[in-house]
Amino acid sequence: MWIEVDAKSILFSRKMQNLCAAPFYGHSKGCPNFGKKEGCPPNQPLINNILDFDSKMYLIYTEFLVGEFAERMRQTHPGWVNHPRQWYNPRRWQPRARKFQCEEEKRFLKEVDDVRIIQSPEACGVNVTALMKSVGIVLNWQWPPKHNLKNKVYLVSLAGQPLRYYTYLGDKLTDERLKNKKCWAVLRRDGKCIKAKSKMFVEFPRYGKVVVLIRRLRRIGKIKS
């Protein structure tokens, strides 16, 4: 499902990014991806350095019945009868849930143009709990939850127009697939573009990250000062 949301309901801060470093079961130093995996904090800029809060913003989310999945795991693996963490292990249910979310994002992109989807808004400091509450959904952070077939989890993405949005004209050496295609700047943690002399690091929605010539870029979105 996707809905338009008021940008004022999107709360964000560096403090939210640092929650990934908080200890949890089996990980006394927090998430092992923190500061290591691409796309994870603290190396990500805040959401207001990525998306234009003066343009339309969208919440894309998928409801996944994790309770039903856990029940199947419980019945399939009798040896786990006293180990609900095994029934609710994210490594088992997340791939399927993410597939559903990706399908929802594709449907969204068929309806809305000129947007960038942020698949892990919490990595960009967004308070996802408050955001979902603003649309009437209360998230349960107890894990594993008390087993119930009705237990649900939500996968959440944010979308909006990029602040640093361009059309790349290309030159005679440019791959034809990239000519006159839209792209956005790849940003440092402080929200600044990654560039050196005449070139800049950008990302094309279908073709990934590429170094391009700055002089062949034509701005679409505004640049945050």
N, C-alpha and C positions, 0 to 999 in steps of 0.2 A: 504494500500500500504506500502511496505517497500523497502528501498534502503540503500546501503552502503554509509557511509559518511566519510569524512576526519576528523580525531580526532581534527585537528587544527581548524575546523569550530565550535567546541563545546566550547563556552565561558562559564565560570562559576565563581561565586564568592559568598562570604557570603552576599554581598549587595543584590544579587538577592533573596536570601532566605528571607531577611528582608522585601521584598515587600509585603509579606503576612500579615504583621502587619500594612500596610498602610490603612488609613480609606477609606471606600467606602460606597455607598448608603445603609443606614440602619445599618451600622456597623462602628461606630466612632473609634473603637479601632482595626479595621482590622478584619481578618478572625477569627471567634470564635474557630477554630480548632488549631490556632497557639500556639504551645507549649503544647498542650493538647492531640491531637489525634495522635495515633501511625502512623508513616510514614510522619508526617508533621514537618516542620522546627519550631524552630531552632535546634531540637534534631537530625537532620539527618546529616551524614557526607557529604562532598562535593563529587561530582561525580568521581573525580580522585582518591578518596580513596576507591571506590567501583568497578569500571570497569578499565580494563587494557587498557590504551590509546595507548599502543604499539601493540595491537591486532586490529582486524577488529571491527569497530563500525557500528551499524545499526540504522537508523531512521525508526520507524514504526508509521504511522499516518492514521487517518480515516477522511474523509471529510463528514460533516453532514450538510444537507440543513436545517438550522434552520429557514430560512425565510419561507419555505413551512410549517414547523411545526407551526410557529407563525400564519400563515394565517389560518390554521385549528382551532387554538385556538380562533382567532378573530371571525371566523364565528360560532363556536360552542357556544361561550359565548358572546352574544350581549351586556350584561351589562359591558363588558370590552372594549367597543369601544374606549374610551379615555384613556385607560390604557395599553400602549404597554409593560410596564414592566411585566404585567401579561402574555402577549402573549409569551414573551421571557424568562419567569422565568426558570432558569436552573433546578430547581427541577422537572420540567415537561419534559424537553427534554433530560437531561443528562443520565437517566437510559437507554434509547434506544440507545443513541450515544455510551455509554460505552459498551453496549452489542456488537455493531458492532466492536468496537475497540478490545474487547476481542477475537472475532472471527478472526480478522486479526492477532492478536498475536499467536493464535493457528496455523493458516496457516503458519506463519513465523517459528514457532518451528518445524514444519514438514520438513522444508527445511534447517534449520541451527541448528547445534548441539553445545553443550558446551557453551551456552550463558545464561546470566541472563538478564531479562527484568526489566527495571526501569519504572514503570507506571506513576510516577509523577516526571519527571526530574527536574522540577522547584523547587521541595522540596529539591533537592540536589544541588541547586545553578545554574542550567543551564539556560542560557539566551535563552529561547525557541523562542522568536521573531527573534533573530539573526540567530539561527539555521535554522528556517523555511525559512528565507530570503535567506540563502545560497543555498537552493534548489528551489528557485524561487517562494516561497509563502509568500505573505505579509499579516500579521495578522492585523485585525481591532479590536482595543481595545475599541472603543466607545460602551458603553452599557447602555440601549439597542440601537442597531443600528437603523438608519433610515429604516423604514420597507420597505423591498423589497423581493420578492420571491426568488431572487438569493443570499440572504445572506447566508454565510457559516460560520461554526466554525470547528476547527480541534482538534481532540484528538491526543496527541503526547506521544510516548514512546521511550526510548532509550534502546539499547541492546548491549552487548559485553561480553567478557570473564571476569568473576570475578577475582579480584586480589588475593583474599584469597579463593581458590577453592580446594576442597578436595574430596577424596573417603573415605567413612567411612567403615572400615572393620567389625566393630562391635565385640561383644563377645557372650558368651553363653546366656547372659541375654537380648541381643538386639532383638527387634522386627524384624522378618525375612524380613519385607518390607523395612527395612532401611539398611540391610547388603549389602555392596559393591555398595551402591548408592552414587551419587555425591551430594555434598552440599557446601554451602559457609558460611563464618563466619558472624554472626550478629555483627554489629559494633556500637561503641559509636559515639558520635558527633565528637570526635577528630580523628576518623578513626581507633581507636585501637579495637582489638578483646575483646569480653566480656568473660573473663575466670577467674577461681579461682582454684589454685592448679592443680589438674589433669584433670579438666573438662573445656569444652568450649561450648558456645552457638552458634549453627549453624542453618541453615535453609535448608530443603530439598524442592526441587521444588514442589513436589506433596503432601508432608506430613507436611509441616509447620516447626515451630521452635522447636528444641529439644536440650537438654543438653547431650553432648556425652563425651566419654573419649578421651583426647588429644592423648594418645599413640596409639589409633586405627585409627587415621586419617592419610591419605597419601596425601601429597600436589600434586595438579595438576598445578594450576597457581602460578605465582611468588608472593612473599610477598613483599609489599611495605615497604621499610626501613623507 
